[in-house]
Amino acid sequence: MMRKVQCSCLLLLCLTAIDHCHGVTQSCIERHQVVGVLRQMEKFLKGQEMRFTEGLRAMKSKLAALQNSVSRFPQADQHADANRCASNPCQNGGTCVEGINQYKCTCPQNWSGSHCQHQTQTAPPEWSVMNDPAFSRKPRCAKVDRAQHCSCDAGFHMSGTSDSSICQDVNECEVYKVERGGKLCAHACVNIPGSYRCSCPAGYRLLPDGRSCEDVDECLSQQHNCTRGTTCINTGGGFQCVSPECPHSHGNVSYVRTSPFQCERNPCPMESRSCHLAPKTVSFHYLSLPSQLQTPATLFRMATAALPGRSGPDSLRFGIGGAASAKGLFIMQRSDRQTGELILVQSLRGPQDIAVEVDMSEYAERVFQAKHVARVHIMVSPYEF
């Protein structure tokens, strides 16, 4: 530094002397001395210039190395991201996903927004009960970790957005129909806020399972108004008061009632063939059936039995008559040697009443002995239970 100051002063002195002694050489320094000083200064300046240039190069090299070392360490950015996710920015069960210089919230179903803070607007299901204050509830909400969580009671579902959410009733009757393809209740399903109940038609009661219906036997429980001389017959959902009549007398044929549901022919004159061919007994039977009963179904059995001390018939023949027989609704077939069965072969839809007549003829050594008739009254309920 001292040398640099001295050289600068010497250069200034020489320049002043040359300017003052211009044209006068006797009393001033010699020219060759001045030239030597100038050459010395020129060398000094070149040296300074080289050192300055080298210093700049060294500084540029250090800056470049520093930039390279910084670019090799992205951990600083990742650490910053991790710090962002560590603050749990995602609400309502959202998942924070780290990225470069940023983060992203992956939201669960029905939630949206940069922080999963908005509930997605969803259309209510078809079985939701809308626009009825009796079937709406306010949700129960609570703040957990600075986020608001809302829920509905059983039998309700959330509808609307997080700002205007409401709990709407779920119509269980319709849900069961859509998901199971059938009915939740045997008869009628009544939707009530948050639940449902099953109801049965008049004359039926609800079973303990809360869904099935059972017919009330008004005759057994004395809930009928049948008068004396008539008999109460239980039907699906009700009852009938009946008093069957014996066949009217004609010619030598007459009948007498032996029980409320059976008539017997009076003894025939020996010479009256028509009387012997007439039914010896006529019985009455009442059957109550549900609608759409699965077929084939055995409805009635008819059999014979020999009296004590007498041999019975060695063969039987069964027949079926009445309007129902022409429709092909029933068949009569033998189940064993002494029994015939009335079988329903076509499903019946109620409500309707059908009368069918079944007869059984007895033969001994191929000779006709007697005929018995059963008049069956079938009452089909309008319900399938």
C-alpha positions as CSV (number, residue, x, y, z in Angstrom):
1,M,0.0,0.0,0.0
2,M,2.9,2.4,0.9
3,R,4.5,1.5,-2.5
4,K,1.3,2.4,-4.3
5,V,1.1,5.8,-2.6
6,Q,4.8,6.6,-3.4
7,C,4.4,5.6,-7.0
8,S,1.3,7.8,-7.4
9,C,3.1,10.8,-5.8
10,L,6.1,10.3,-8.0
11,L,4.0,10.1,-11.1
12,L,2.2,13.3,-10.1
13,L,5.5,15.0,-9.4
14,C,7.0,14.0,-12.8
15,L,3.9,15.2,-14.7
16,T,4.1,18.6,-12.9
17,A,7.8,19.0,-13.6
18,I,7.4,18.2,-17.3
19,D,4.6,20.7,-17.6
20,H,6.6,23.4,-15.8
21,C,9.8,22.8,-17.6
22,H,8.3,22.5,-21.1
23,G,11.1,23.9,-23.4
24,V,13.5,24.4,-20.5
25,T,15.9,21.5,-19.9
26,Q,18.8,23.1,-18.1
27,S,17.3,23.3,-14.6
28,C,14.8,20.4,-14.8
29,I,15.2,16.7,-14.5
30,E,16.5,14.8,-17.5
31,R,14.0,13.4,-20.1
32,H,15.3,9.9,-19.9
33,Q,14.7,9.9,-16.2
34,V,11.0,10.8,-16.8
35,V,10.7,8.0,-19.3
36,G,12.0,5.5,-16.9
37,V,9.6,6.5,-14.3
38,L,6.7,6.3,-16.7
39,R,7.7,2.8,-17.8
40,Q,7.9,1.8,-14.1
41,M,4.4,3.1,-13.5
42,E,3.0,1.3,-16.6
43,K,4.3,-2.0,-15.3
44,F,2.7,-1.3,-11.9
45,L,-0.7,-0.6,-13.4
46,K,-0.6,-3.8,-15.5
47,G,0.2,-5.8,-12.3
48,Q,-2.7,-4.1,-10.5
49,E,-5.0,-4.9,-13.4
50,M,-4.1,-8.6,-13.4
51,R,-4.6,-8.9,-9.7
52,F,-8.0,-7.2,-9.9
53,T,-9.1,-9.6,-12.8
54,E,-8.0,-12.6,-10.8
55,G,-9.9,-11.4,-7.8
56,L,-13.1,-11.1,-9.9
57,R,-12.6,-14.6,-11.3
58,A,-12.2,-16.0,-7.9
59,M,-15.4,-14.3,-6.7
60,K,-17.4,-15.6,-9.7
61,S,-16.1,-19.1,-9.1
62,K,-17.1,-19.0,-5.5
63,L,-20.6,-17.7,-6.4
64,A,-21.1,-20.5,-8.9
65,A,-20.0,-23.2,-6.4
66,L,-22.4,-21.8,-3.8
67,Q,-25.3,-21.9,-6.3
68,N,-24.5,-25.5,-7.2
69,S,-24.3,-26.6,-3.6
70,V,-27.7,-25.0,-2.9
71,S,-29.4,-26.7,-5.9
72,R,-28.1,-30.1,-4.7
73,F,-30.1,-29.9,-1.4
74,P,-33.9,-30.0,-2.1
75,Q,-34.4,-31.3,1.4
76,A,-35.1,-27.8,2.6
77,D,-38.2,-27.6,0.4
78,Q,-39.4,-31.0,1.4
79,H,-38.9,-30.1,5.0
80,A,-41.0,-27.0,4.4
81,D,-43.8,-29.2,2.9
82,A,-43.6,-31.6,5.7
83,N,-44.1,-28.7,8.1
84,R,-47.1,-27.6,6.2
85,C,-48.8,-31.1,6.4
86,A,-47.7,-31.3,10.0
87,S,-50.1,-28.5,10.8
88,N,-53.1,-30.7,9.6
89,P,-54.5,-28.3,7.1
90,C,-57.0,-30.8,5.7
91,Q,-60.3,-30.9,7.4
92,N,-63.2,-33.5,7.7
93,G,-60.9,-36.5,7.3
94,G,-58.9,-35.1,4.3
95,T,-55.4,-36.5,3.6
96,C,-52.5,-34.1,3.1
97,V,-50.2,-35.0,0.2
98,E,-46.8,-33.4,0.0
99,G,-45.5,-31.8,-3.1
100,I,-42.7,-29.4,-4.3
101,N,-43.2,-26.0,-2.6
102,Q,-46.8,-26.9,-2.0
103,Y,-49.3,-29.4,-0.6
104,K,-52.7,-30.8,-1.6
105,C,-55.6,-32.1,0.3
106,T,-57.3,-35.4,-0.9
107,C,-60.9,-35.1,0.3
108,P,-63.2,-38.0,1.3
109,Q,-66.5,-38.5,-0.4
110,N,-69.0,-35.6,-0.1
111,W,-66.3,-33.1,0.8
112,S,-64.5,-30.6,-1.4
113,G,-62.4,-27.4,-1.2
114,S,-58.6,-26.7,-0.8
115,H,-58.9,-27.8,2.8
116,C,-61.9,-30.2,2.4
117,Q,-63.9,-27.5,4.2
118,H,-67.1,-27.6,2.0
119,Q,-69.6,-30.4,1.9
120,T,-70.5,-31.4,-1.6
121,Q,-74.1,-30.7,-2.6
122,T,-75.7,-34.1,-3.2
123,A,-79.1,-34.8,-4.6
124,P,-81.3,-36.6,-2.0
125,P,-82.1,-40.2,-2.8
126,E,-85.5,-41.1,-4.2
127,W,-86.6,-42.6,-0.9
128,S,-85.8,-39.5,1.1
129,V,-88.7,-37.6,2.6
130,M,-88.4,-34.0,1.6
131,N,-90.3,-30.8,2.3
132,D,-92.0,-32.1,5.4
133,P,-90.9,-30.6,8.7
134,A,-92.0,-33.7,10.6
135,F,-89.5,-35.8,8.7
136,S,-86.5,-33.4,9.1
137,R,-84.0,-32.9,11.9
138,K,-81.2,-30.6,12.6
139,P,-77.8,-32.4,12.6
140,R,-75.8,-32.8,15.7
141,C,-72.5,-30.9,15.2
142,A,-69.3,-30.7,17.2
143,K,-65.9,-29.1,16.6
144,V,-63.0,-31.6,16.5
145,D,-59.4,-30.3,15.8
146,R,-60.8,-26.9,14.6
147,A,-63.1,-28.7,12.1
148,Q,-66.8,-29.1,12.5
149,H,-68.2,-32.6,12.3
150,C,-72.0,-33.2,11.9
151,S,-74.0,-36.4,12.0
152,C,-77.6,-37.6,11.9
153,D,-79.6,-39.9,14.1
154,A,-80.4,-43.4,12.9
155,G,-83.0,-43.4,10.2
156,F,-81.9,-40.1,8.8
157,H,-79.2,-39.0,6.2
158,M,-77.3,-35.8,5.7
159,S,-78.5,-33.5,2.9
160,G,-77.3,-30.1,1.7
161,T,-74.0,-28.4,2.2
162,S,-71.8,-27.8,5.3
163,D,-73.3,-24.4,5.6
164,S,-76.9,-25.5,5.3
165,S,-77.0,-29.2,6.2
166,I,-80.1,-31.0,7.4
167,C,-81.0,-34.5,8.3
168,Q,-83.8,-36.0,6.1
169,D,-85.7,-39.1,7.0
170,V,-84.9,-42.3,5.1
171,N,-88.1,-44.0,3.9
172,E,-87.2,-47.6,4.9
173,C,-90.2,-49.0,3.0
174,E,-88.9,-47.7,-0.3
175,V,-85.3,-48.6,0.5
176,Y,-86.3,-52.2,1.1
177,K,-88.3,-52.3,-2.1
178,V,-85.4,-51.0,-4.2
179,E,-82.6,-53.1,-2.6
180,R,-84.5,-56.3,-2.0
181,G,-87.1,-56.1,-4.7
182,G,-89.9,-57.0,-2.3
183,K,-92.0,-55.7,0.5
184,L,-90.7,-54.9,4.0
185,C,-94.1,-55.7,5.5
186,A,-96.6,-58.5,4.7
187,H,-99.4,-56.0,4.2
188,A,-98.7,-52.2,4.5
189,C,-95.5,-50.4,5.4
190,V,-95.9,-47.0,7.1
191,N,-92.9,-44.7,7.1
192,I,-92.5,-42.7,10.3
193,P,-89.7,-40.2,11.2
194,G,-86.5,-42.2,11.7
195,S,-88.2,-45.6,11.4
196,Y,-91.2,-47.5,10.0
197,R,-94.0,-49.7,11.2
198,C,-96.1,-52.5,9.6
199,S,-99.9,-52.5,9.7
200,C,-102.3,-55.3,9.0
201,P,-105.8,-55.2,7.4
202,A,-109.0,-55.4,9.5
203,G,-109.4,-58.9,10.9
204,Y,-105.7,-59.6,11.1
205,R,-103.1,-58.9,13.9
206,L,-99.5,-58.1,13.7
207,L,-97.2,-61.0,14.7
208,P,-94.2,-60.5,17.2
209,D,-91.8,-60.2,14.3
210,G,-93.3,-56.8,13.5
211,R,-93.8,-57.6,9.9
212,S,-96.2,-60.6,9.4
213,C,-99.9,-60.7,9.7
214,E,-102.1,-63.4,11.2
215,D,-105.8,-63.9,10.7
216,V,-108.0,-63.4,13.8
217,D,-110.3,-66.3,14.4
218,E,-113.5,-64.4,15.3
219,C,-115.4,-67.7,15.8
220,L,-112.8,-69.1,18.3
221,S,-112.5,-65.8,20.2
222,Q,-116.3,-65.3,20.2
223,Q,-116.0,-62.0,18.3
224,H,-118.9,-62.9,16.0
225,N,-122.6,-62.1,15.9
226,C,-124.0,-65.4,14.5
227,T,-127.5,-66.2,15.7
228,R,-128.7,-69.4,17.1
229,G,-129.3,-72.0,14.5
230,T,-126.3,-70.8,12.4
231,T,-122.6,-71.8,12.7
232,C,-119.7,-69.4,12.6
233,I,-117.1,-70.1,9.9
234,N,-113.8,-68.3,10.2
235,T,-112.6,-66.7,6.9
236,G,-109.5,-64.6,6.0
237,G,-110.1,-61.3,7.8
238,G,-113.7,-62.1,8.9
239,F,-116.3,-64.7,9.4
240,Q,-119.5,-66.1,7.9
241,C,-122.6,-67.4,9.6
242,V,-123.8,-70.5,7.8
243,S,-126.7,-72.9,8.0
244,P,-126.4,-75.5,5.2
245,E,-129.7,-77.0,4.0
246,C,-130.2,-80.6,3.1
247,P,-131.3,-81.5,-0.4
248,H,-135.0,-81.0,-1.1
249,S,-137.2,-84.1,-1.1
250,H,-138.2,-85.4,-4.5
251,G,-140.0,-88.6,-5.3
252,N,-139.0,-91.2,-2.8
253,V,-135.8,-89.4,-1.9
254,S,-135.7,-87.3,1.3
255,Y,-133.0,-86.3,3.7
256,V,-132.6,-85.6,7.4
257,R,-129.9,-83.5,9.1
258,T,-127.7,-85.6,11.4
259,S,-125.2,-82.9,12.3
260,P,-124.8,-79.2,11.5
261,F,-122.8,-80.1,8.4
262,Q,-124.2,-83.5,7.3
263,C,-127.4,-84.9,5.9
264,E,-128.4,-88.5,5.4
265,R,-130.9,-90.0,3.1
266,N,-133.9,-91.7,4.6
267,P,-134.3,-95.4,3.9
268,C,-135.4,-96.1,0.3
269,P,-138.3,-98.4,-0.7
270,M,-137.0,-101.7,-2.0
271,E,-138.5,-101.1,-5.4
272,S,-137.2,-97.5,-5.9
273,R,-134.1,-97.7,-8.0
274,S,-133.8,-93.9,-8.3
275,C,-133.7,-93.6,-4.5
276,H,-130.8,-96.1,-4.2
277,L,-128.9,-94.1,-6.8
278,A,-129.3,-90.8,-5.0
279,P,-126.4,-89.8,-2.6
280,K,-126.6,-91.7,0.7
281,T,-124.9,-88.8,2.5
282,V,-124.3,-85.2,1.7
283,S,-121.7,-83.3,3.8
284,F,-120.7,-79.6,3.8
285,H,-117.2,-78.3,4.1
286,Y,-115.8,-74.7,4.3
287,L,-112.2,-73.9,3.5
288,S,-110.6,-70.5,3.8
289,L,-107.5,-70.0,1.5
290,P,-105.1,-67.1,1.1
291,S,-104.8,-65.5,-2.3
292,Q,-102.2,-67.0,-4.7
293,L,-101.7,-70.2,-2.8
294,Q,-98.8,-72.2,-4.1
295,T,-100.0,-75.2,-6.2
296,P,-100.5,-78.1,-6.3
297,A,-102.1,-78.1,-2.9
298,T,-104.3,-80.8,-1.3
299,L,-107.4,-79.2,0.1
300,F,-109.7,-82.0,1.1
301,R,-109.7,-85.8,1.6
302,M,-112.6,-88.2,1.3
303,A,-112.6,-91.8,2.6
304,T,-114.8,-94.7,3.5
305,A,-114.9,-97.0,6.5
306,A,-116.7,-100.2,7.0
307,L,-119.2,-100.5,9.8
308,P,-118.3,-102.9,12.6
309,G,-119.1,-106.5,11.6
310,R,-119.6,-105.6,8.0
311,S,-117.1,-105.8,5.2
312,G,-116.4,-102.6,3.4
313,P,-116.5,-102.0,-0.4
314,D,-113.9,-103.6,-2.4
315,S,-113.4,-100.7,-4.7
316,L,-114.1,-96.9,-4.8
317,R,-114.6,-94.4,-7.6
318,F,-114.1,-90.7,-7.2
319,G,-115.6,-87.9,-9.2
320,I,-115.6,-84.1,-9.3
321,G,-118.4,-81.8,-10.4
322,G,-119.6,-78.2,-10.2
323,A,-118.7,-75.1,-12.2
324,A,-115.1,-75.1,-10.9
325,S,-114.4,-78.5,-12.4
326,A,-115.0,-77.2,-15.9
327,K,-112.3,-74.5,-15.4
328,G,-109.7,-77.1,-14.6
329,L,-109.0,-75.6,-11.2
330,F,-109.1,-78.9,-9.3
331,I,-108.4,-82.6,-9.8
332,M,-109.5,-85.6,-7.7
333,Q,-107.1,-88.4,-7.3
334,R,-106.7,-91.5,-5.1
335,S,-104.0,-91.3,-2.4
336,D,-104.5,-94.9,-1.2
337,R,-107.1,-97.7,-1.5
338,Q,-109.7,-96.0,0.6
339,T,-108.9,-92.3,0.2
340,G,-109.3,-89.7,-2.5
341,E,-107.8,-86.2,-2.5
342,L,-109.1,-82.9,-3.9
343,I,-106.1,-81.0,-5.2
344,L,-105.9,-77.4,-6.3
345,V,-103.8,-77.2,-9.5
346,Q,-104.3,-73.5,-10.4
347,S,-103.5,-70.6,-8.2
348,L,-106.6,-68.6,-7.1
349,R,-106.6,-64.8,-6.7
350,G,-109.0,-63.4,-4.1
351,P,-111.4,-62.3,-3.1
352,Q,-113.7,-64.9,-4.5
353,D,-115.9,-67.9,-3.4
354,I,-115.8,-71.2,-5.3
355,A,-118.1,-74.2,-4.8
356,V,-116.9,-77.7,-5.9
357,E,-118.7,-81.0,-5.4
358,V,-116.8,-84.2,-4.9
359,D,-118.5,-87.7,-4.9
360,M,-117.3,-91.1,-3.9
361,S,-119.1,-94.3,-5.1
362,E,-118.7,-97.6,-3.4
363,Y,-118.7,-101.0,-5.3
364,A,-118.7,-104.6,-4.0
365,E,-117.9,-107.2,-6.6
366,R,-118.4,-104.5,-9.3
367,V,-121.9,-103.8,-8.1
368,F,-122.9,-100.3,-7.1
369,Q,-123.6,-100.0,-3.4
370,A,-123.8,-96.3,-2.4
371,K,-122.7,-92.8,-3.3
372,H,-121.5,-90.0,-0.9
373,V,-121.3,-86.4,-1.8
374,A,-119.1,-83.6,-0.3
375,R,-119.9,-80.0,-1.1
376,V,-116.8,-77.9,-0.6
377,H,-117.1,-74.1,-0.3
378,I,-113.8,-72.4,-0.8
379,M,-113.4,-68.8,0.3
380,V,-110.3,-67.0,-1.1
381,S,-109.0,-64.1,0.9
382,P,-107.8,-60.9,-0.9
383,Y,-104.5,-61.2,0.9
384,E,-101.6,-63.6,0.4
385,F,-101.4,-64.4,4.1
